[in-house]
Amino acid sequence: MPLTLSDLPTGMPATVLALHVGMEQGRRMAGMGLRPGMHVRVIRRSPFSGPLQVRVGHTDIILRRSDASRIEVVPETRQPVQA
Amino acid sequence: MKRVALLGMPNTGKSTFFNRLTGAGARVGNWPGITVDLLSARILLAGQMVEVVDLPGIYNLHGFSEDEQVVRRFLETQPVNLLVLILNASQLDRQLALALQARQLGVPLLILLNMADEARKLGIAIDTDTLERMLGSPVRLMSAKFGTHHREAIQALEDALRAHPELRRADAQAFREDLHIERALDRLVSESVHTPVQIPPTVTDRLDQVMLHPWLGIPILLLILFALFQTVYGLGTPLQDGMEWLFGHLRAALLEPAVADLPRGLRSFLAEGLYDGLSTVLTFLPVIALFFLAMAIVEDSGYLARVAFLVDALMSRLGLDGRAFVMQLMGFGCNVPAIMGTRIMRSRNLRALTMLVIPFSLCSARLQVFLFITTAVFTPTVAPFVLLGLYVLSIVLAMLTALLWRGRYVSHEPLLLELPPYRLPTARFLLHESWRATLQFLRGAGGFIVLGVILVWFLTHYPFEAQPAGPATLAGRLADWLEPVFAPIGLDNLLAIALLFGFVAKEIVIGALAVIYSAGPDQLQAILASRLDSVQAMSFLLFTLIYTPCLSTIATIRQEGRDWRLTVLSVAWPLLLAWGVSFTFVQVARALGY
């Protein structure tokens, strides 16, 4: 079960893996900076299942949880792995 | 003539730059095949007149949102000498994507990195030389808001215009090919933009901890909106009343003596048709100017996007969004500026639905009528509950309308908004916005309102020998003819004529009732109390609440919506609903023996 942005715990840094959205919405998201490889973090969640505030690069955006559940993410390890 | 188009993403200060560049001379213009108005201005640059066009803010040149299509259509059909691309310097990590796309258009490009001050505060260093080299276009840093490096930006603009004297159309092929620019973007960003690894929490982050707090956020929002409402209407409504008073006195003191010798019909036309029409338009100006001043603060400070964050959970269930919430609330003061305010919404359908819903907000003009009639007909203990009931009904009907019509006006745009940092708006920008909205109301809706007032004047005054608003006038005959419609909702012909007046504006309903019953304002309450039982009075109040708030609202919907079907619907649907609600109320009340 892949982790999506809507399930990502608030404050945990992650990387966008894939957008499971249509082309048009994917373009819009990319315009906001949401594209594979970008670092994201959920800043806060609006009450009553409202939208998420997400930080992507230097931009803060808000999006609905239904849209966020189509964005697959992987949490970043907090400490760099020692080689 | 030379032409320059400004292109950029939303929230980049593109309009601020446009305002600074063009001053007050901007006008709204139509372009062939383009459905929205674009602001443009003619200014002197490099010794020649140049037309500067402000294109809508877009995220992508390949997308299919309305704004994206407008931009594409414009660039495909209108040749330009230069495309000025405005990017937010603190968000180059994503905004440079637009530069990479614009480069494919084959049109000379000048790139202005705006908000350089914000980027510097965040510790972002930008290597403009590398950017110029990699993009092949001149790049300048500036701050349009504070005017920093404005001269250098103009200089670069003039140099580019001299270097490209010929008009060129964008390569239409470039719009079709959706390039995979991610790699190029990553390379461009990593070589030219240097950001600190950890950006320290900003003032915005700290403010948001309070403003977007899980359970403090909404009370704060309501408090802010209440303060705005009080400021706009606390100042605006007395100004509006003052203007009405002034126009009334001017008419009595100057106009009526001046036209006294004219034939009766012409005299009445000038004093009660044309003059009243013009003064109706003018009395809206203070409240519109103040409203847009307040809205510009809410929008430009970055708070509006936060409102969307806070109330979206509720509004999305109605098919609306957070911005609709703000306008709906502001509509309780006056519907006209609230409808004009929907222009901040970019989705056409979302905007149409919001415009359909706003007129149900019980505005201050309707409140005047309700206060007068409830105190006349109901006992002091009942009257406040009647009034409260009308407010509740106003909200219920707005929600019902949204639910019923959201299928017709489906918005496909997902809520995906940028949450910009808090910014202090400049006075210059606020005045600019307020002035522009006021002018647009005058030009767009003014003529329609005057015509409508004249039409209602004609109905209620022709033939001129008859008593104005009496049964012998066209309005009286119309009311006779409509008796089968009004009888089932308990309203007689005289009340039906008053409703016809109310189509122009609710504040004249009481005056019209006084004329119809040939009573002074002090006697009118007693006459109403003796003539109307509580069921009839309630039916009149319900009908007045729900049907067309005023001609100016319709004129504004027509002007802003650019869709005659929406305009017709915004008249027909509330009329139908008003009749239905009044009918149900009267029949149920009578059946229960009241």
Interface residues (C-beta under 8 A of the other chain):
Chain A: E24 Q25 R27 R28 M29 A30 G31 M32 G33 R35 P36 G37 I43 R44 S46 P47 F48 S49 G50 P51 Q53 V56 G57 H58 T59 D60 I61 I62 L63 R64 D67
Chain B: M9 I58 Y59 N60 H62 G63 F64 S65 S90 Q91 D93 R94 A97 L98 L122 I124 D178 E182 D186 T195 I199 D208 L212 P214 W215 G217 I218 A305 A308 F309 L310 V311 D312 A313 L314 S316 P414 L415 L416 L417 E418 L419 P420
